[in-house]
Amino acid sequence: MTAPLSETDRFPPALLCVAILVLSLLAGCRSGAELLVPHAALPGTSWRLVAMDGQLLDHYALPTIQFGEEDVNGDTGCNRYSATLELDGASIRIGPIGMTKRACPPPIMDREIRYVEVLASAVRVQVTPDFLVIECAASDAPLRFRREG
């Protein structure tokens, strides 16, 4: 006869941490979190990508985005980029996107290519005090960011 499983055997700590992060991302964007008006809330803010294509990103060199009044810029994890920005209510348009041309290891370059492709197809935005969600035509799942600083 085997001994009953302890709580940590049933829910490994790493899995529990991932579950808490996912729930906090969903709660921050969907439930009682205060939605902010994008054109008033975004200028002057900086964000770090935490999920793309429905996958949590948990490694180094994660893309960033900073908002100006009429532009965005950031780091893809490899290259710097900048683009024009148009906001109209919850509608958003980003692009065209210009970038530096450094080469990086394949996993980072692959993520960069996908990030720029998805970001350039941005259509809707939601902002809370801690999270930014950008829905994009090139992806079934939105880009999800956490506020920096």
C-alpha positions in Angstrom: 0.0 0.0 0.0 1.4 3.4 -0.9 1.4 6.4 1.4 -1.0 9.2 0.6 0.4 12.1 -1.4 1.4 15.2 0.5 0.3 18.7 -0.7 3.7 19.4 -2.4 3.6 16.0 -4.2 0.2 16.8 -5.7 1.1 20.4 -6.6 4.9 20.9 -7.2 6.0 24.4 -6.1 7.0 25.5 -9.7 3.6 24.5 -11.0 1.8 26.3 -8.2 3.8 29.5 -9.0 2.9 29.3 -12.7 -0.8 28.8 -11.8 -0.7 31.8 -9.5 0.9 33.9 -12.2 -1.7 32.8 -14.8 -4.6 33.5 -12.4 -3.2 37.0 -11.5 -2.8 37.8 -15.2 -6.4 36.8 -15.9 -7.7 38.5 -12.8 -5.8 41.7 -13.5 -7.3 41.9 -17.0 -10.8 40.4 -16.7 -12.3 40.7 -13.3 -12.7 43.6 -11.0 -9.5 45.4 -12.0 -10.0 49.0 -12.9 -9.8 49.5 -16.7 -8.1 52.8 -17.6 -8.6 55.0 -20.7 -5.7 54.1 -23.0 -5.0 57.5 -24.5 -4.7 59.0 -21.0 -3.1 56.0 -19.2 -0.4 54.9 -21.7 1.8 57.8 -22.5 5.0 57.8 -20.4 4.5 54.1 -19.3 6.8 51.1 -19.8 5.8 47.5 -19.9 7.5 44.0 -20.2 5.9 41.2 -22.2 4.9 38.2 -20.1 2.7 36.2 -22.5 2.6 35.8 -26.3 0.5 33.3 -28.4 -1.1 32.1 -25.2 2.3 31.0 -23.7 3.8 32.5 -20.5 7.3 33.7 -21.1 9.7 32.9 -18.3 13.2 33.5 -19.7 15.6 36.4 -20.1 15.6 39.1 -22.8 11.8 39.6 -22.8 10.5 42.3 -25.1 9.5 45.7 -23.7 7.3 48.6 -24.9 7.3 52.2 -23.9 4.5 54.6 -24.9 4.8 58.2 -26.0 1.9 60.5 -27.1 2.1 59.4 -30.7 4.8 56.7 -30.8 6.1 53.5 -29.1 9.6 52.2 -28.7 11.2 49.3 -26.9 13.5 46.3 -27.0 12.7 43.0 -28.6 15.2 41.2 -26.4 17.7 41.6 -29.2 17.0 44.8 -31.2 15.6 48.2 -30.4 12.4 49.2 -32.3 10.2 52.2 -32.7 6.8 52.8 -34.4 4.0 55.3 -34.7 1.0 54.9 -32.4 -2.7 55.7 -33.0 -5.2 55.3 -30.2 -8.9 55.8 -30.6 -10.8 54.6 -27.5 -9.8 51.0 -27.1 -8.7 50.8 -30.8 -4.9 50.8 -31.3 -2.7 50.8 -34.4 1.1 50.4 -34.2 3.4 50.8 -37.2 5.2 50.9 -39.3 7.9 49.4 -37.1 11.6 50.3 -37.6 14.3 48.3 -35.9 18.1 48.0 -35.4 19.6 44.9 -37.1 21.7 43.0 -34.6 21.8 39.2 -34.8 21.1 37.2 -31.7 20.8 33.4 -30.9 18.0 31.6 -32.8 15.4 31.4 -29.9 15.6 35.1 -29.3 15.5 36.0 -33.0 12.5 33.7 -33.5 10.7 35.3 -30.6 11.6 38.8 -31.9 10.2 38.0 -35.4 6.9 36.7 -34.0 6.6 39.6 -31.5 7.1 42.3 -34.2 4.7 40.4 -36.5 2.0 40.3 -33.8 2.6 43.8 -32.5 2.2 45.3 -36.0 -1.3 43.8 -36.2 -2.5 45.4 -32.9 -6.3 46.2 -33.0 -7.5 46.6 -29.4 -6.0 47.5 -26.1 -7.0 47.2 -22.4 -5.0 48.9 -19.6 -5.2 48.3 -15.9 -2.9 49.8 -13.3 -0.6 46.7 -13.5 -1.3 45.0 -16.8 -1.6 45.8 -20.5 -3.4 43.5 -23.0 -3.1 44.1 -26.7 -5.4 42.1 -29.0 -3.8 41.5 -32.4 -5.1 40.2 -35.7 -2.0 37.9 -36.2 -2.6 35.9 -33.0 -5.6 34.2 -31.4 -4.2 35.1 -28.0 -3.4 38.7 -27.0 0.0 40.1 -26.1 0.1 40.4 -22.3 2.4 42.9 -20.5 3.2 43.7 -16.9 4.0 47.3 -15.9 7.7 48.1 -15.3 8.9 50.4 -12.6 
